[in-house]
């Protein structure tokens, strides 16, 4: 039985990894073509290649459920087409053992993807975004479209670029009073985080009062804020690009500031439950092979896998925003598509057993 498990595992794992490489490769090619539109000045073709390379770990984890579904359909489908599954069943191998033999290699790939998503992808993505933002900012005083906004209390902040080592470029801080009237505007070319404190370099402070505006230039200005380099490293990324722990910390920070953390809570549950998503996809693929897709062509199996993946992603995209609009917990928006996969897969397997 050990040799049979290894044989099934190699077949399925090879198919999943092959599908994953193809999907990620196509995605990176699309990113490369899109990035070429921004080539200018310090942002060269080599910079685009570096950016695409640094963002590839995140794509690996994003497409893993889809690759697991299509890869299992392809791998098990090849065994079914060559009648090997029939021989295994005739030799007394139960369906549950075959399911376990398929799930084991998928669990290993899922664990690898989880480690990459938690420790590799967020850092590489953050480096990629900061390098691109620094290269593309035209002048320090102009807001870069690759920068980011943040609110803290009555202050609104904009950063042209955020580097992982606690250095900010193009810092704009707009302070409002309780009547939402602008009372102070501060701009600094750079900001450094040293010994637990922020310092603005070359700060131009404009104070608005009843008698007009007063401008003052300060070479070194202390900056009191609840932001830390760790939180800024989270702020620079989209929720889907953050680690699970980073999502949890930033959602807690937003809640403490009285801000809406729905996007980050939804992304947290989607990432945390992704291993269950992958297992649900694998279960659906197995049920298809033992059921309606046993004797069809490989192309048709891939087509069905793509369609199921699209339906699953569409359901996630609908339920996620719905949880924020209608106010129910984001965990339910993440669990419902997974539950449908497990119920459908279990039903079809039970029916064919």
Secondary structure, DSSP 8 states (H G I E B T S, - for coil): -HHHHHHHHHHHHHHHHHHHHHHHHHHHHHHHHHHGGG-BTTB-HHHHHHHHHHHHHHHHHHTHHHHHHHHHHHHHHHHHHTTHHHHHHHTT--HHHHHHHHHHHHHHHHHHHHHIIIIIHHHHHHHHHHHHHHHH-SSTTS--TTSEEEEETTEEEEEEEEETTTEEEEEEEEEE-TT--EEEEEEEEEEEEETTEEEEEEEEEEEEETTEEEEEEEEEEEE--S--HHHHHHHTS-GGGS-HHHHHHHHHHHHHTT---HHHHHHHHHHHTHHHHHHHHHHHHHHHHHTTTSSS-HHHHHHHHHHHHHHHHHHHHHHHHHHHHH---HHHHHHHHHHHHHHHHHHHHHHH-
